[in-house]
């Protein structure tokens, strides 16, 4: 099974048809290449952008910025991503670390159940559904731990941030050559210009 197919497996387990497929890294406007590794990033802010990967849920409406990351490894060695770190750098100098996809559903916090007193005691009506508790949030997350030479991987990373700015950038560190164990040069990909 190829590494890029990891998100498809999550969709199949959830019984959903997976129609979202990332393009090649070279096809995105926000990208950087270094040491024969190309990384592209694309924030998904509007409802139209979010519809294909997330369906009716747009995480940005709940303060979570989903950023698609596509990594193409054209180097002669595999690349490890197990220590990769993603940071959303805003123009004012503030930085937001990527959060684990499994934690996105907890952004809205716990809701206190409503209680209605009745003749037989307390009745608890069902609460509303958490819109961020969708399979696509975790199922489409960047889950690859290693990318073989000549392969690519893609998935979303999530930032809990109060703003989205075209002047921001995504800063990526911690990618490591699996053979030499040397960390690759960092990637700083600006989101300005299209």
Beta strands, then each sheet from edge to edge (+ up, - down):
strand 1: 31-34
strand 2: 37-44
strand 3: 64-73
strand 4: 79-80
strand 5: 85-89
strand 6: 95-97
strand 7: 116-118
strand 8: 121-123
strand 9: 146-147
strand 10: 152-160
strand 11: 169-173
strand 12: 176-177
strand 13: 187-190
sheet 1: 1+ 2- 3+ 10-
sheet 2: 9+ 4- 12+
sheet 3: 6+ 5- 11+ 13-
sheet 4: 7+ 8-
end
